[in-house]
C-alpha cells in the first residue's frame, strides 16, 4: 500500500483521538484526573501485547526513557486539562507551536544556530496562534488567558517528550521505548487516584468505551504514521499536519452545535486561516 495511504489514515485517526477526547470531556467523564488515569491504563493495555510481539525488552539505556516518560505524562495531563477548557478549533492549531519549541531546544541544549528568517517564522507562528484563539468578542486578550498558557506549556512538554524519545531510540528499540513509557506513566499516575477516588464507584460502560476507542485510534495512528514516515518524510509531514479535527469540529458546529462547539462562520474563517499559517510556518522551521 502506498505511503500516502498510511499517512492519510494516521492523520484521520489522530483527529479522531482529539474529537473523542473532547466529546468525552463534555459528555462522559467530568473529572479530568479520572480521564488521565483511565487513558494511561488503556494505553498500556493496548501497547503491551503489540510491544511484546515486536520484541520489546528491558531498555539498554534507562535515562532517556524515564525522562521521556515524565514529559509524556506531563503532556497527557496538561493536554487533558486543555481539552476540558478549550475548543478543538482553538487547541488544534496550537500544536504547531511545537516547531518553535523544537528550534529553541536545539539552540539551548544542542548549540544550534538560528537565522533571522527562522526568527521571523517563529514570531509569525505566535501571532497566528493569537488569532486562533479569538471568539465572538474579537479580543486578542484571549491569548493570554490561563487555559491558553496551559495549552502552550502542553506543547513544550510534547516537544521535550519527542526529544528524549529520539535520544532513547539511539540504544533502545521503538517498542521497548513505547512499552516502558506506558508502564512508567501508569506508575506515576497511581498517586493521583486520591483526586478521583470517589468517582471510581461511578465508572461505567460510557466511560470505558470512548477511552478504549482512543486506544484503538492511537494504535492505528502510531503504526500508520511510523510506516509513512519511514517511506517518505516530507509528504507524510504535510499530510499528518492536515487539521482534520478542526474540520470535523466545524461540521459538528453546523449539524450538532450542542455536541462539541458552536461559533460563527467568521470566527471559523479566522481560526482556519491562523491554523494554515501556523502549519506552513511549522513546516518551514522543520526543514
C-alpha positions, 0 to 999 in steps of 0.5 A: 500500500502506498505511503500516502495511504498510511499517512492519510489514515494516521492523520484521520485517526489522530483527529479522531483521538482529539474529537473523542477526547473532547466529546468525552470531556463534555459528555462522559467523564467530568473529572479530568484526573479520572480521564488521565488515569483511565487513558494511561491504563488503556494505553498500556493495555493496548501497547503491551501485547503489540510491544511484546510481539515486536520484541520489546525488552528491558531498555539498554539505556534507562535515562532517556526513557524515564525522562521521556516518560515524565514529559509524556505524562506531563503532556497527557495531563496538561493536554487533558486539562486543555481539552476540558477548557478549550475548543478543538478549533482553538487547541488544534492549531496550537500544536504547531507551536511545537516547531518553535519549541523544537528550534529553541531546544536545539539552540539551548541544549544542542548549540544550534544556530538560528537565522533571522528568517527562522526568527521571523517564522517563529514570531509569525507562528505566535501571532497566528496562534493569537488569532486562533484563539479569538471568539465572538468578542474579537479580543486578542486578550484571549491569548493570554488567558490561563487555559491558553498558557496551559495549552502552550506549556502542553506543547513544550512538554510534547516537544521535550517528550519527542526529544528524549524519545529520539535520544532513547531510540539511539540504544533502545528499540521503538517498542521497548521505548513505547512499552516502558513509557506506558508502564512508567506513566501508569506508575506515576499516575497511581498517586493521583487516584486520591483526586478521583477516588470517589468517582471510581464507584461511578465508572461505567460502560460510557466511560470505558468505551470512548477511552478504549476507542482512543486506544484503538485510534492511537494504535492505528495512528502510531503504526500508520504514521511510523510506516509513512514516515519511514517511506517518505518524510516530507509528504507524510509531514504535510499530510499528518499536519492536515487539521482534520479535527478542526474540520470535523469540529466545524461540521459538528458546529453546523449539524450538532452545535450542542455536541462539541462547539458552536461559533460563527462562520467568521470566527471559523474563517479566522481560526482556519486561516491562523491554523494554515499559517501556523502549519506552513510556518511549522513546516518551514522551521522543520526543514 
